[in-house]
Every structure is written in structure tokens, then in C-alpha cells.
């Protein structure tokens, strides 16, 4: 039973990490819209700060070289951490399977290098 429960919990955790923040943000926006609707029904004017707050969350900032560089460095350090962890496990406990799992570090590493290269070519240096 434990052999089946562990992978199920792993994928449930990944799904929860993706779904829960999205659901909470959606719930917050629904409550904000209900509040706005109630205030408009009562005839109260809509403050300009409220409009700015609502539109600020939906407008995505343009890509910048600094953000690309930051994302690349984070992914590259994640890759190095994964590789170091599985290398340590491979050396210390003589687990040959750890080397195969350590190869997964190449995925975020390659994406991180791509982000670093993109930051050099990005015209928006802000």
C-alpha cells in the first residue's frame, strides 16, 4: 500500500502547489467584484485607487534583461543544487541510481542558461 501511496501523494502535492494559489487568487477577485458591485448598487462612486488596484494585477510587466538574468541564475543554482545533492548521495551511500536522477539537473540548468543568454539579447535593459 505504501508503494502506491507515495507517488500519489507526490503528484497530489505538485497539483496542490499549482492549483491552490490559482484558486485563492480567483476567490479573492470574486470577493472584490462582489464588493464593487454592492457599492455601485448603493450609488457610491468608484475611487480611482480601486480601479488602479484592479488593473495593476492584470497587466503583466514587459520582459526585462534583469528579470531574465534573475530567472536564469535561480534556475542554474537550482540545477547545481540538484546535481550536488545526487552527487553526494551517489558518493556517500554508493547508490548508482542517484547518478541517473542527478541527470535531471540538466533540465533546469539548460533553461537557466537560455534565460541568461536571452538577458544579453534583451533590448529592455530595465
PyMOL commands that set and color helices and strands:
alter all, ss='L'
color gray80, all
select helices_A, chain A and resi 2-41+48-58+65-92+97-102+105-121
alter helices_A, ss='H'
color red, helices_A
deselect
rebuild
show_as cartoon
